[in-house]
Amino acid sequence: MPTVTMTLEEYEALRSLISSERESEGASLADRKMDEKPKPRKRSKYNRELSRQLKMLKVKHPRTKITALMKRAHRATRKALKR
């Protein structure tokens, strides 16, 4: 690999060029509106029905593990959407 030697002035000029480039990139980011949050995605029909089924099961079986309730809710959701 060839070796490259620079004078101190060349090195300083290169460093200032890199730092000024970074500053200009940062300035363009600062110009954007940061207050606006992205619009949340619409919940799917399946997801809405699953949450409905899960809430009903949670009321009926409050002490059952959530994994078992999720399986039941998934089955009930598929059944409800099939109709």
PyMOL Python script that loads the backbone (N, CA, C, O; Angstrom):
from pymol import cmd

cmd.read_pdbstr("""\
ATOM      1  N   MET A   1       0.851  -1.180   0.000  1.00  0.00           N
ATOM      2  CA  MET A   1       0.000   0.000   0.000  1.00  0.00           C
ATOM      3  C   MET A   1       0.891   1.235   0.000  1.00  0.00           C
ATOM      4  O   MET A   1       1.827   1.330   0.794  1.00  0.00           O
ATOM      5  N   PRO A   2       0.602   2.180  -0.888  1.00  0.00           N
ATOM      6  CA  PRO A   2       1.457   3.367  -0.956  1.00  0.00           C
ATOM      7  C   PRO A   2       1.233   4.276   0.249  1.00  0.00           C
ATOM      8  O   PRO A   2       0.123   4.362   0.774  1.00  0.00           O
ATOM      9  N   THR A   3       2.264   4.934   0.669  1.00  0.00           N
ATOM     10  CA  THR A   3       2.156   5.872   1.790  1.00  0.00           C
ATOM     11  C   THR A   3       1.920   7.277   1.245  1.00  0.00           C
ATOM     12  O   THR A   3       2.492   7.673   0.230  1.00  0.00           O
ATOM     13  N   VAL A   4       1.078   8.007   1.934  1.00  0.00           N
ATOM     14  CA  VAL A   4       0.750   9.371   1.529  1.00  0.00           C
ATOM     15  C   VAL A   4       1.195  10.290   2.646  1.00  0.00           C
ATOM     16  O   VAL A   4       0.843  10.082   3.807  1.00  0.00           O
ATOM     17  N   THR A   5       1.962  11.301   2.302  1.00  0.00           N
ATOM     18  CA  THR A   5       2.385  12.272   3.302  1.00  0.00           C
ATOM     19  C   THR A   5       1.761  13.617   2.960  1.00  0.00           C
ATOM     20  O   THR A   5       1.660  14.003   1.796  1.00  0.00           O
ATOM     21  N   MET A   6       1.348  14.310   4.002  1.00  0.00           N
ATOM     22  CA  MET A   6       0.726  15.626   3.830  1.00  0.00           C
ATOM     23  C   MET A   6       1.458  16.627   4.688  1.00  0.00           C
ATOM     24  O   MET A   6       2.055  16.295   5.712  1.00  0.00           O
ATOM     25  N   THR A   7       1.394  17.852   4.240  1.00  0.00           N
ATOM     26  CA  THR A   7       1.921  18.910   5.086  1.00  0.00           C
ATOM     27  C   THR A   7       0.858  19.251   6.122  1.00  0.00           C
ATOM     28  O   THR A   7      -0.303  18.865   5.985  1.00  0.00           O
ATOM     29  N   LEU A   8       1.250  19.949   7.120  1.00  0.00           N
ATOM     30  CA  LEU A   8       0.329  20.338   8.177  1.00  0.00           C
ATOM     31  C   LEU A   8      -0.802  21.210   7.637  1.00  0.00           C
ATOM     32  O   LEU A   8      -1.947  21.079   8.069  1.00  0.00           O
ATOM     33  N   GLU A   9      -0.491  22.090   6.702  1.00  0.00           N
ATOM     34  CA  GLU A   9      -1.502  22.966   6.119  1.00  0.00           C
ATOM     35  C   GLU A   9      -2.529  22.158   5.311  1.00  0.00           C
ATOM     36  O   GLU A   9      -3.728  22.431   5.375  1.00  0.00           O
ATOM     37  N   GLU A  10      -2.053  21.166   4.555  1.00  0.00           N
ATOM     38  CA  GLU A  10      -2.961  20.324   3.778  1.00  0.00           C
ATOM     39  C   GLU A  10      -3.894  19.535   4.695  1.00  0.00           C
ATOM     40  O   GLU A  10      -5.090  19.406   4.435  1.00  0.00           O
ATOM     41  N   TYR A  11      -3.312  19.015   5.768  1.00  0.00           N
ATOM     42  CA  TYR A  11      -4.109  18.246   6.728  1.00  0.00           C
ATOM     43  C   TYR A  11      -5.193  19.121   7.360  1.00  0.00           C
ATOM     44  O   TYR A  11      -6.347  18.701   7.454  1.00  0.00           O
ATOM     45  N   GLU A  12      -4.837  20.328   7.791  1.00  0.00           N
ATOM     46  CA  GLU A  12      -5.799  21.241   8.403  1.00  0.00           C
ATOM     47  C   GLU A  12      -6.894  21.633   7.406  1.00  0.00           C
ATOM     48  O   GLU A  12      -8.061  21.738   7.782  1.00  0.00           O
ATOM     49  N   ALA A  13      -6.533  21.847   6.154  1.00  0.00           N
ATOM     50  CA  ALA A  13      -7.509  22.202   5.126  1.00  0.00           C
ATOM     51  C   ALA A  13      -8.494  21.052   4.908  1.00  0.00           C
ATOM     52  O   ALA A  13      -9.696  21.275   4.759  1.00  0.00           O
ATOM     53  N   LEU A  14      -7.979  19.827   4.892  1.00  0.00           N
ATOM     54  CA  LEU A  14      -8.838  18.654   4.729  1.00  0.00           C
ATOM     55  C   LEU A  14      -9.790  18.500   5.906  1.00  0.00           C
ATOM     56  O   LEU A  14     -10.970  18.203   5.715  1.00  0.00           O
ATOM     57  N   ARG A  15      -9.290  18.700   7.119  1.00  0.00           N
ATOM     58  CA  ARG A  15     -10.137  18.597   8.315  1.00  0.00           C
ATOM     59  C   ARG A  15     -11.229  19.666   8.309  1.00  0.00           C
ATOM     60  O   ARG A  15     -12.374  19.379   8.659  1.00  0.00           O
ATOM     61  N   SER A  16     -10.890  20.887   7.918  1.00  0.00           N
ATOM     62  CA  SER A  16     -11.889  21.959   7.895  1.00  0.00           C
ATOM     63  C   SER A  16     -12.940  21.687   6.821  1.00  0.00           C
ATOM     64  O   SER A  16     -14.114  22.005   7.012  1.00  0.00           O
ATOM     65  N   LEU A  17     -12.533  21.105   5.700  1.00  0.00           N
ATOM     66  CA  LEU A  17     -13.482  20.754   4.646  1.00  0.00           C
ATOM     67  C   LEU A  17     -14.477  19.715   5.135  1.00  0.00           C
ATOM     68  O   LEU A  17     -15.677  19.832   4.887  1.00  0.00           O
ATOM     69  N   ILE A  18     -13.980  18.697   5.830  1.00  0.00           N
ATOM     70  CA  ILE A  18     -14.850  17.642   6.354  1.00  0.00           C
ATOM     71  C   ILE A  18     -15.809  18.207   7.399  1.00  0.00           C
ATOM     72  O   ILE A  18     -16.999  17.889   7.378  1.00  0.00           O
ATOM     73  N   SER A  19     -15.313  19.031   8.303  1.00  0.00           N
ATOM     74  CA  SER A  19     -16.180  19.575   9.354  1.00  0.00           C
ATOM     75  C   SER A  19     -17.230  20.518   8.777  1.00  0.00           C
ATOM     76  O   SER A  19     -18.365  20.533   9.253  1.00  0.00           O
ATOM     77  N   SER A  20     -16.880  21.299   7.768  1.00  0.00           N
ATOM     78  CA  SER A  20     -17.871  22.208   7.181  1.00  0.00           C
ATOM     79  C   SER A  20     -18.949  21.415   6.441  1.00  0.00           C
ATOM     80  O   SER A  20     -20.108  21.827   6.407  1.00  0.00           O
ATOM     81  N   GLU A  21     -18.574  20.288   5.852  1.00  0.00           N
ATOM     82  CA  GLU A  21     -19.555  19.438   5.178  1.00  0.00           C
ATOM     83  C   GLU A  21     -20.540  18.866   6.189  1.00  0.00           C
ATOM     84  O   GLU A  21     -21.742  18.819   5.929  1.00  0.00           O
ATOM     85  N   ARG A  22     -20.042  18.438   7.324  1.00  0.00           N
ATOM     86  CA  ARG A  22     -20.905  17.884   8.372  1.00  0.00           C
ATOM     87  C   ARG A  22     -21.858  18.943   8.908  1.00  0.00           C
ATOM     88  O   ARG A  22     -23.023  18.659   9.186  1.00  0.00           O
ATOM     89  N   GLU A  23     -21.354  20.171   9.052  1.00  0.00           N
ATOM     90  CA  GLU A  23     -22.204  21.253   9.546  1.00  0.00           C
ATOM     91  C   GLU A  23     -23.341  21.530   8.572  1.00  0.00           C
ATOM     92  O   GLU A  23     -24.472  21.774   8.991  1.00  0.00           O
ATOM     93  N   SER A  24     -23.050  21.492   7.287  1.00  0.00           N
ATOM     94  CA  SER A  24     -24.099  21.784   6.306  1.00  0.00           C
ATOM     95  C   SER A  24     -25.135  20.659   6.296  1.00  0.00           C
ATOM     96  O   SER A  24     -26.321  20.923   6.095  1.00  0.00           O
ATOM     97  N   GLU A  25     -24.710  19.410   6.509  1.00  0.00           N
ATOM     98  CA  GLU A  25     -25.660  18.305   6.606  1.00  0.00           C
ATOM     99  C   GLU A  25     -26.556  18.480   7.821  1.00  0.00           C
ATOM    100  O   GLU A  25     -27.762  18.248   7.743  1.00  0.00           O
ATOM    101  N   GLY A  26     -25.976  18.887   8.937  1.00  0.00           N
ATOM    102  CA  GLY A  26     -26.742  19.105  10.155  1.00  0.00           C
ATOM    103  C   GLY A  26     -27.731  20.240  10.003  1.00  0.00           C
ATOM    104  O   GLY A  26     -28.835  20.191  10.545  1.00  0.00           O
ATOM    105  N   ALA A  27     -27.336  21.260   9.267  1.00  0.00           N
ATOM    106  CA  ALA A  27     -28.219  22.403   9.060  1.00  0.00           C
ATOM    107  C   ALA A  27     -29.441  21.981   8.256  1.00  0.00           C
ATOM    108  O   ALA A  27     -30.552  22.439   8.523  1.00  0.00           O
ATOM    109  N   SER A  28     -29.240  21.115   7.281  1.00  0.00           N
ATOM    110  CA  SER A  28     -30.393  20.695   6.480  1.00  0.00           C
ATOM    111  C   SER A  28     -31.346  19.840   7.318  1.00  0.00           C
ATOM    112  O   SER A  28     -32.558  19.867   7.103  1.00  0.00           O
ATOM    113  N   LEU A  29     -30.806  19.093   8.258  1.00  0.00           N
ATOM    114  CA  LEU A  29     -31.663  18.301   9.142  1.00  0.00           C
ATOM    115  C   LEU A  29     -32.438  19.195  10.103  1.00  0.00           C
ATOM    116  O   LEU A  29     -33.588  18.912  10.440  1.00  0.00           O
ATOM    117  N   ALA A  30     -31.802  20.265  10.537  1.00  0.00           N
ATOM    118  CA  ALA A  30     -32.457  21.163  11.488  1.00  0.00           C
ATOM    119  C   ALA A  30     -33.595  21.940  10.838  1.00  0.00           C
ATOM    120  O   ALA A  30     -34.534  22.353  11.518  1.00  0.00           O
ATOM    121  N   ASP A  31     -33.516  22.141   9.527  1.00  0.00           N
ATOM    122  CA  ASP A  31     -34.570  22.865   8.822  1.00  0.00           C
ATOM    123  C   ASP A  31     -35.884  22.094   8.777  1.00  0.00           C
ATOM    124  O   ASP A  31     -36.953  22.695   8.675  1.00  0.00           O
ATOM    125  N   ARG A  32     -35.808  20.773   8.852  1.00  0.00           N
ATOM    126  CA  ARG A  32     -37.027  19.966   8.786  1.00  0.00           C
ATOM    127  C   ARG A  32     -37.861  20.150  10.046  1.00  0.00           C
ATOM    128  O   ARG A  32     -37.340  20.480  11.112  1.00  0.00           O
ATOM    129  N   LYS A  33     -39.134  19.935   9.908  1.00  0.00           N
ATOM    130  CA  LYS A  33     -40.025  20.070  11.059  1.00  0.00           C
ATOM    131  C   LYS A  33     -39.914  18.822  11.924  1.00  0.00           C
ATOM    132  O   LYS A  33     -40.207  17.716  11.470  1.00  0.00           O
ATOM    133  N   MET A  34     -39.496  19.001  13.156  1.00  0.00           N
ATOM    134  CA  MET A  34     -39.333  17.869  14.051  1.00  0.00           C
ATOM    135  C   MET A  34     -40.574  17.644  14.911  1.00  0.00           C
ATOM    136  O   MET A  34     -40.701  16.603  15.555  1.00  0.00           O
ATOM    137  N   ASP A  35     -41.484  18.608  14.926  1.00  0.00           N
ATOM    138  CA  ASP A  35     -42.661  18.499  15.775  1.00  0.00           C
ATOM    139  C   ASP A  35     -43.692  17.526  15.203  1.00  0.00           C
ATOM    140  O   ASP A  35     -44.443  16.910  15.959  1.00  0.00           O
ATOM    141  N   GLU A  36     -43.735  17.386  13.905  1.00  0.00           N
ATOM    142  CA  GLU A  36     -44.737  16.535  13.274  1.00  0.00           C
ATOM    143  C   GLU A  36     -44.371  15.067  13.447  1.00  0.00           C
ATOM    144  O   GLU A  36     -43.281  14.638  13.069  1.00  0.00           O
ATOM    145  N   LYS A  37     -45.291  14.305  14.022  1.00  0.00           N
ATOM    146  CA  LYS A  37     -45.078  12.878  14.182  1.00  0.00           C
ATOM    147  C   LYS A  37     -45.712  12.166  12.990  1.00  0.00           C
ATOM    148  O   LYS A  37     -46.702  12.646  12.438  1.00  0.00           O
ATOM    149  N   PRO A  38     -45.156  11.037  12.593  1.00  0.00           N
ATOM    150  CA  PRO A  38     -45.756  10.325  11.468  1.00  0.00           C
ATOM    151  C   PRO A  38     -47.135   9.781  11.833  1.00  0.00           C
ATOM    152  O   PRO A  38     -47.393   9.409  12.977  1.00  0.00           O
ATOM    153  N   LYS A  39     -48.004   9.746  10.839  1.00  0.00           N
ATOM    154  CA  LYS A  39     -49.360   9.279  11.052  1.00  0.00           C
ATOM    155  C   LYS A  39     -49.335   7.789  11.395  1.00  0.00           C
ATOM    156  O   LYS A  39     -48.697   7.012  10.685  1.00  0.00           O
ATOM    157  N   PRO A  40     -50.016   7.371  12.471  1.00  0.00           N
ATOM    158  CA  PRO A  40     -50.008   5.953  12.821  1.00  0.00           C
ATOM    159  C   PRO A  40     -50.730   5.120  11.765  1.00  0.00           C
ATOM    160  O   PRO A  40     -51.656   5.593  11.107  1.00  0.00           O
ATOM    161  N   ARG A  41     -50.294   3.887  11.619  1.00  0.00           N
ATOM    162  CA  ARG A  41     -50.904   3.015  10.618  1.00  0.00           C
ATOM    163  C   ARG A  41     -52.280   2.574  11.079  1.00  0.00           C
ATOM    164  O   ARG A  41     -52.544   2.454  12.275  1.00  0.00           O
ATOM    165  N   LYS A  42     -53.155   2.334  10.107  1.00  0.00           N
ATOM    166  CA  LYS A  42     -54.515   1.910  10.399  1.00  0.00           C
ATOM    167  C   LYS A  42     -54.488   0.476  10.924  1.00  0.00           C
ATOM    168  O   LYS A  42     -53.785  -0.379  10.384  1.00  0.00           O
ATOM    169  N   ARG A  43     -55.252   0.223  11.971  1.00  0.00           N
ATOM    170  CA  ARG A  43     -55.333  -1.124  12.524  1.00  0.00           C
ATOM    171  C   ARG A  43     -56.131  -2.012  11.583  1.00  0.00           C
ATOM    172  O   ARG A  43     -57.157  -1.598  11.045  1.00  0.00           O
ATOM    173  N   SER A  44     -55.659  -3.217  11.392  1.00  0.00           N
ATOM    174  CA  SER A  44     -56.342  -4.123  10.475  1.00  0.00           C
ATOM    175  C   SER A  44     -57.618  -4.656  11.111  1.00  0.00           C
ATOM    176  O   SER A  44     -57.814  -4.580  12.324  1.00  0.00           O
ATOM    177  N   LYS A  45     -58.468  -5.191  10.266  1.00  0.00           N
ATOM    178  CA  LYS A  45     -59.730  -5.773  10.738  1.00  0.00           C
ATOM    179  C   LYS A  45     -59.436  -6.926  11.700  1.00  0.00           C
ATOM    180  O   LYS A  45     -60.100  -7.071  12.727  1.00  0.00           O
ATOM    181  N   TYR A  46     -58.445  -7.736  11.364  1.00  0.00           N
ATOM    182  CA  TYR A  46     -58.053  -8.864  12.218  1.00  0.00           C
ATOM    183  C   TYR A  46     -57.605  -8.373  13.591  1.00  0.00           C
ATOM    184  O   TYR A  46     -58.011  -8.924  14.614  1.00  0.00           O
ATOM    185  N   ASN A  47     -56.771  -7.342  13.611  1.00  0.00           N
ATOM    186  CA  ASN A  47     -56.239  -6.823  14.874  1.00  0.00           C
ATOM    187  C   ASN A  47     -57.344  -6.283  15.763  1.00  0.00           C
ATOM    188  O   ASN A  47     -57.329  -6.497  16.975  1.00  0.00           O
ATOM    189  N   ARG A  48     -58.312  -5.579  15.165  1.00  0.00           N
ATOM    190  CA  ARG A  48     -59.422  -5.049  15.967  1.00  0.00           C
ATOM    191  C   ARG A  48     -60.250  -6.175  16.558  1.00  0.00           C
ATOM    192  O   ARG A  48     -60.634  -6.115  17.726  1.00  0.00           O
ATOM    193  N   GLU A  49     -60.529  -7.206  15.760  1.00  0.00           N
ATOM    194  CA  GLU A  49     -61.320  -8.337  16.245  1.00  0.00           C
ATOM    195  C   GLU A  49     -60.552  -9.116  17.310  1.00  0.00           C
ATOM    196  O   GLU A  49     -61.139  -9.555  18.299  1.00  0.00           O
ATOM    197  N   LEU A  50     -59.258  -9.288  17.118  1.00  0.00           N
ATOM    198  CA  LEU A  50     -58.434  -9.997  18.103  1.00  0.00           C
ATOM    199  C   LEU A  50     -58.474  -9.290  19.451  1.00  0.00           C
ATOM    200  O   LEU A  50     -58.613  -9.943  20.485  1.00  0.00           O
ATOM    201  N   SER A  51     -58.355  -7.975  19.455  1.00  0.00           N
ATOM    202  CA  SER A  51     -58.381  -7.243  20.728  1.00  0.00           C
ATOM    203  C   SER A  51     -59.747  -7.363  21.392  1.00  0.00           C
ATOM    204  O   SER A  51     -59.838  -7.464  22.615  1.00  0.00           O
ATOM    205  N   ARG A  52     -60.816  -7.353  20.584  1.00  0.00           N
ATOM    206  CA  ARG A  52     -62.159  -7.553  21.129  1.00  0.00           C
ATOM    207  C   ARG A  52     -62.280  -8.911  21.808  1.00  0.00           C
ATOM    208  O   ARG A  52     -62.764  -9.012  22.936  1.00  0.00           O
ATOM    209  N   GLN A  53     -61.837  -9.950  21.112  1.00  0.00           N
ATOM    210  CA  GLN A  53     -61.916 -11.313  21.645  1.00  0.00           C
ATOM    211  C   GLN A  53     -61.054 -11.456  22.896  1.00  0.00           C
ATOM    212  O   GLN A  53     -61.464 -12.096  23.865  1.00  0.00           O
ATOM    213  N   LEU A  54     -59.878 -10.869  22.877  1.00  0.00           N
ATOM    214  CA  LEU A  54     -58.961 -10.962  24.018  1.00  0.00           C
ATOM    215  C   LEU A  54     -59.545 -10.280  25.249  1.00  0.00           C
ATOM    216  O   LEU A  54     -59.413 -10.788  26.362  1.00  0.00           O
ATOM    217  N   LYS A  55     -60.186  -9.138  25.056  1.00  0.00           N
ATOM    218  CA  LYS A  55     -60.819  -8.442  26.187  1.00  0.00           C
ATOM    219  C   LYS A  55     -61.942  -9.283  26.793  1.00  0.00           C
ATOM    220  O   LYS A  55     -62.075  -9.368  28.013  1.00  0.00           O
ATOM    221  N   MET A  56     -62.745  -9.901  25.929  1.00  0.00           N
ATOM    222  CA  MET A  56     -63.842 -10.738  26.441  1.00  0.00           C
ATOM    223  C   MET A  56     -63.299 -11.925  27.219  1.00  0.00           C
ATOM    224  O   MET A  56     -63.820 -12.270  28.280  1.00  0.00           O
ATOM    225  N   LEU A  57     -62.251 -12.550  26.692  1.00  0.00           N
ATOM    226  CA  LEU A  57     -61.663 -13.694  27.380  1.00  0.00           C
ATOM    227  C   LEU A  57     -61.014 -13.287  28.696  1.00  0.00           C
ATOM    228  O   LEU A  57     -61.069 -14.034  29.674  1.00  0.00           O
ATOM    229  N   LYS A  58     -60.403 -12.117  28.727  1.00  0.00           N
ATOM    230  CA  LYS A  58     -59.743 -11.630  29.944  1.00  0.00           C
ATOM    231  C   LYS A  58     -60.766 -11.393  31.056  1.00  0.00           C
ATOM    232  O   LYS A  58     -60.471 -11.600  32.233  1.00  0.00           O
ATOM    233  N   VAL A  59     -61.978 -10.954  30.670  1.00  0.00           N
ATOM    234  CA  VAL A  59     -63.043 -10.746  31.670  1.00  0.00           C
ATOM    235  C   VAL A  59     -63.517 -12.094  32.207  1.00  0.00           C
ATOM    236  O   VAL A  59     -63.743 -12.246  33.407  1.00  0.00           O
ATOM    237  N   LYS A  60     -63.666 -13.069  31.311  1.00  0.00           N
ATOM    238  CA  LYS A  60     -64.144 -14.390  31.727  1.00  0.00           C
ATOM    239  C   LYS A  60     -63.099 -15.171  32.513  1.00  0.00           C
ATOM    240  O   LYS A  60     -63.436 -15.882  33.460  1.00  0.00           O
ATOM    241  N   HIS A  61     -61.827 -15.043  32.124  1.00  0.00           N
ATOM    242  CA  HIS A  61     -60.749 -15.824  32.742  1.00  0.00           C
ATOM    243  C   HIS A  61     -59.596 -14.908  33.153  1.00  0.00           C
ATOM    244  O   HIS A  61     -58.550 -14.911  32.505  1.00  0.00           O
ATOM    245  N   PRO A  62     -59.769 -14.134  34.208  1.00  0.00           N
ATOM    246  CA  PRO A  62     -58.749 -13.140  34.559  1.00  0.00           C
ATOM    247  C   PRO A  62     -57.428 -13.730  35.061  1.00  0.00           C
ATOM    248  O   PRO A  62     -56.393 -13.068  34.983  1.00  0.00           O
ATOM    249  N   ARG A  63     -57.447 -14.947  35.567  1.00  0.00           N
ATOM    250  CA  ARG A  63     -56.221 -15.505  36.143  1.00  0.00           C
ATOM    251  C   ARG A  63     -55.473 -16.435  35.195  1.00  0.00           C
ATOM    252  O   ARG A  63     -54.419 -16.963  35.550  1.00  0.00           O
ATOM    253  N   THR A  64     -56.004 -16.638  34.006  1.00  0.00           N
ATOM    254  CA  THR A  64     -55.358 -17.507  33.021  1.00  0.00           C
ATOM    255  C   THR A  64     -54.162 -16.788  32.405  1.00  0.00           C
ATOM    256  O   THR A  64     -54.171 -15.569  32.230  1.00  0.00           O
ATOM    257  N   LYS A  65     -53.127 -17.574  32.078  1.00  0.00           N
ATOM    258  CA  LYS A  65     -51.932 -16.988  31.458  1.00  0.00           C
ATOM    259  C   LYS A  65     -52.300 -16.352  30.120  1.00  0.00           C
ATOM    260  O   LYS A  65     -53.195 -16.815  29.414  1.00  0.00           O
ATOM    261  N   ILE A  66     -51.585 -15.284  29.797  1.00  0.00           N
ATOM    262  CA  ILE A  66     -51.893 -14.536  28.579  1.00  0.00           C
ATOM    263  C   ILE A  66     -51.615 -15.365  27.332  1.00  0.00           C
ATOM    264  O   ILE A  66     -52.284 -15.187  26.313  1.00  0.00           O
ATOM    265  N   THR A  67     -50.632 -16.272  27.395  1.00  0.00           N
ATOM    266  CA  THR A  67     -50.327 -17.084  26.215  1.00  0.00           C
ATOM    267  C   THR A  67     -51.501 -17.990  25.855  1.00  0.00           C
ATOM    268  O   THR A  67     -51.828 -18.159  24.680  1.00  0.00           O
ATOM    269  N   ALA A  68     -52.130 -18.571  26.873  1.00  0.00           N
ATOM    270  CA  ALA A  68     -53.284 -19.434  26.620  1.00  0.00           C
ATOM    271  C   ALA A  68     -54.461 -18.613  26.094  1.00  0.00           C
ATOM    272  O   ALA A  68     -55.191 -19.054  25.206  1.00  0.00           O
ATOM    273  N   LEU A  69     -54.635 -17.418  26.652  1.00  0.00           N
ATOM    274  CA  LEU A  69     -55.723 -16.547  26.194  1.00  0.00           C
ATOM    275  C   LEU A  69     -55.498 -16.087  24.752  1.00  0.00           C
ATOM    276  O   LEU A  69     -56.447 -15.956  23.979  1.00  0.00           O
ATOM    277  N   MET A  70     -54.242 -15.846  24.401  1.00  0.00           N
ATOM    278  CA  MET A  70     -53.942 -15.414  23.039  1.00  0.00           C
ATOM    279  C   MET A  70     -54.292 -16.514  22.039  1.00  0.00           C
ATOM    280  O   MET A  70     -54.832 -16.240  20.967  1.00  0.00           O
ATOM    281  N   LYS A  71     -53.982 -17.756  22.397  1.00  0.00           N
ATOM    282  CA  LYS A  71     -54.326 -18.869  21.506  1.00  0.00           C
ATOM    283  C   LYS A  71     -55.828 -18.950  21.312  1.00  0.00           C
ATOM    284  O   LYS A  71     -56.311 -19.111  20.191  1.00  0.00           O
ATOM    285  N   ARG A  72     -56.567 -18.837  22.412  1.00  0.00           N
ATOM    286  CA  ARG A  72     -58.040 -18.888  22.332  1.00  0.00           C
ATOM    287  C   ARG A  72     -58.580 -17.718  21.522  1.00  0.00           C
ATOM    288  O   ARG A  72     -59.489 -17.878  20.708  1.00  0.00           O
ATOM    289  N   ALA A  73     -58.006 -16.538  21.754  1.00  0.00           N
ATOM    290  CA  ALA A  73     -58.464 -15.342  21.047  1.00  0.00           C
ATOM    291  C   ALA A  73     -58.192 -15.463  19.551  1.00  0.00           C
ATOM    292  O   ALA A  73     -59.007 -15.038  18.733  1.00  0.00           O
ATOM    293  N   HIS A  74     -57.064 -16.034  19.200  1.00  0.00           N
ATOM    294  CA  HIS A  74     -56.727 -16.214  17.782  1.00  0.00           C
ATOM    295  C   HIS A  74     -57.732 -17.156  17.119  1.00  0.00           C
ATOM    296  O   HIS A  74     -58.211 -16.885  16.018  1.00  0.00           O
ATOM    297  N   ARG A  75     -58.046 -18.254  17.787  1.00  0.00           N
ATOM    298  CA  ARG A  75     -59.030 -19.191  17.236  1.00  0.00           C
ATOM    299  C   ARG A  75     -60.384 -18.524  17.086  1.00  0.00           C
ATOM    300  O   ARG A  75     -61.040 -18.665  16.054  1.00  0.00           O
ATOM    301  N   ALA A  76     -60.806 -17.794  18.118  1.00  0.00           N
ATOM    302  CA  ALA A  76     -62.106 -17.120  18.084  1.00  0.00           C
ATOM    303  C   ALA A  76     -62.147 -16.042  16.991  1.00  0.00           C
ATOM    304  O   ALA A  76     -63.177 -15.844  16.347  1.00  0.00           O
ATOM    305  N   THR A  77     -61.048 -15.365  16.794  1.00  0.00           N
ATOM    306  CA  THR A  77     -60.972 -14.323  15.772  1.00  0.00           C
ATOM    307  C   THR A  77     -61.115 -14.922  14.375  1.00  0.00           C
ATOM    308  O   THR A  77     -61.874 -14.418  13.546  1.00  0.00           O
ATOM    309  N   ARG A  78     -60.385 -15.992  14.129  1.00  0.00           N
ATOM    310  CA  ARG A  78     -60.491 -16.637  12.809  1.00  0.00           C
ATOM    311  C   ARG A  78     -61.919 -17.105  12.569  1.00  0.00           C
ATOM    312  O   ARG A  78     -62.450 -16.986  11.465  1.00  0.00           O
ATOM    313  N   LYS A  79     -62.530 -17.639  13.620  1.00  0.00           N
ATOM    314  CA  LYS A  79     -63.907 -18.134  13.503  1.00  0.00           C
ATOM    315  C   LYS A  79     -64.866 -16.972  13.217  1.00  0.00           C
ATOM    316  O   LYS A  79     -65.750 -17.091  12.369  1.00  0.00           O
ATOM    317  N   ALA A  80     -64.690 -15.855  13.922  1.00  0.00           N
ATOM    318  CA  ALA A  80     -65.572 -14.702  13.759  1.00  0.00           C
ATOM    319  C   ALA A  80     -65.422 -14.075  12.370  1.00  0.00           C
ATOM    320  O   ALA A  80     -66.409 -13.646  11.771  1.00  0.00           O
ATOM    321  N   LEU A  81     -64.198 -14.023  11.863  1.00  0.00           N
ATOM    322  CA  LEU A  81     -63.969 -13.392  10.556  1.00  0.00           C
ATOM    323  C   LEU A  81     -64.358 -14.314   9.407  1.00  0.00           C
ATOM    324  O   LEU A  81     -64.571 -13.847   8.287  1.00  0.00           O
ATOM    325  N   LYS A  82     -64.451 -15.593   9.663  1.00  0.00           N
ATOM    326  CA  LYS A  82     -64.826 -16.560   8.635  1.00  0.00           C
ATOM    327  C   LYS A  82     -66.286 -16.391   8.233  1.00  0.00           C
ATOM    328  O   LYS A  82     -66.660 -16.645   7.088  1.00  0.00           O
ATOM    329  N   ARG A  83     -67.099 -15.962   9.180  1.00  0.00           N
ATOM    330  CA  ARG A  83     -68.544 -15.822   8.929  1.00  0.00           C
ATOM    331  C   ARG A  83     -68.849 -14.720   7.969  1.00  0.00           C
ATOM    332  O   ARG A  83     -70.015 -14.478   7.658  1.00  0.00           O
TER     333      ARG A  83
END
""", "prot")
cmd.dss("prot")
cmd.show_as("cartoon", "prot")
cmd.util.cbc("prot")
cmd.orient("prot")
